[in-house]
Amino acid sequence: MDEIPSLLQKIVQNKKNIKEIGIDKDLAKFGDTVTNFIYSLAKSVVVQKLDQRKVNRVILSTALKQSKMKKYAKTRSDAHGLADTTEALIGYMYCIGWSLESMAEILIEILKNYDLNVFKIEKLGAIEAFTQLLLKIKEYLFIKFKV
């Protein structure tokens, strides 16, 4: 079990830039699971009740645009393609060692300011929360890849 983090790092170590991460379909698929889990974890903590939630593509694509990371998606991507890029970035961060808990904590800090029992308000909170997570990811990746 202790070797899993280093094995995941080996899988993604060949990524040379942020765009390569953002357009990776396998990372997007893997990141979909990570993204849904960290959101479910964060929401469960905020509402103090176990919850399972799939994050919709509008939330993820809007957060990608607001964090000014759209350029790391495939050219002319629709909302689904932009959401895939968000998921790929989150999946990559998990593979290189960011914990589920640390990513969920970033979401929690924002979500606790919203009424998550009202869908429209929850959606606004989720967009802001994922935007903040992406801004932290962007900051890290800009240093890593010397952007």
N, C-alpha and C positions, 0 to 999 in steps of 0.2 A: 504493500500500500504506500509506503514512503517513497517508492520510486515513480509513482504516477506523475507528480509535478515535473520531474526532470524528463520523463518520456513525452509529456505534452509539449514542453519547451522544445524538444528535439523536432517534433512535428512541424512547428511554426518558425523554427530558427532561420529558415532560408528566406524569409520575407525581407525584401530590400528597401521597401518604402511603404508609406501609408496607403497609397492607391492599391498596391498589390494585396494588402490586407482587406481593403474595402470591397474589392471585387471577387474575393475568393468564395465560391459557392459552398465549399465544404465548411469553411469557417462560419458562413452565414447559417447553415443548417445546425451546426454545433452551438453557435451563439444564440439561436432561437430558444433552445432549451435553457441555456444559462440566463438569458434575458427574462424569460417567463418565470424562472425560479426566483431570481433576485427581486422581481416585482412582487411575486406572491409572498416572499419572505418579508419584504418591507411593508406591504399592506397588512399582513397578519400582525406585525408588531404594532403598527399605528392603530388599527381598529381593535387590537387585543382579542382577536379571534382568528383561528386558522382559516386561511382563505386561499383559493387557487384562482389565478387570473391569467389569461393569455393577453398579452399586450398587443393591441391592434396596430396595424401598419400606419394609420394616420398619426398616432402618437409618436411612433418611432421616426417616421419620415419628417414630421414637423420638427422634432427635436434635432434631427440631423441638420435641417436647414437653419434652425435658430443658432446652432453651435458653429455655423459656417464651415461645415465639413462635407457639404454636398459634393464638392469637387473630387472627393475620394470614392464616389459611386461611379457606376458605369455611365457613360454619356447618355443623355436623354432617358434617364431612369424614371419610371413612374413611382407612385407611392410604395408599391411592393418592392421595387428595386432599391429605393432609398432605405426602406425598413431592413432589407437584407444587409445593406452596408452597415447600418447601426448594429445589427446582430453580429456581423462579422467582427467589428471592432471590439464589442463586448466579449465575444468568444475568444478573440486573440488575447485580450487582457487577462482573462482567466487562465489561458494556457501559459502565459509568461509569469504567472504567480500572483496576480491580484486575487484576493479571496472573495468568495461569494458574500461573506459578511461585510467586507470593506465596501464593496459596491452597493450592497443593500443599505448600508449606513448612509451613504450619499443620498440615496433615494428617500430614506426615512426623514432626513433633515428637512427636506422640502415637503414631503407628503403630510407630515404632522401639522402643517398649516392649512390643510384642506379638509373639507367634509367628504370623506370617501364613501359615504352612504348615498350621495347624490351623484349619479353617473356623469353628468355634464361637468360638475365641479371636480370629480375625480379625474376626468380626462385632462382638464387644465392643469391639475397638480402633477399628473403623470408626465405631461409634456415638459413642464418646468423641471421636474426631477430628472428625467432622462437628458434634458439639455445640460443640466449641471454635471451629470455623470460624463457626458460626452466632452464637455469643456475640460474636465480633469483628465480624461483620456487623451484629448488633443494636446494638452500641456505636456503630458508625459511623452507622447509619441514625437512631438516636435523636438524635444531634447534628445530622445533616443536616435531619431533619424536626422538630426541636425537641420531641421527645416527653418 
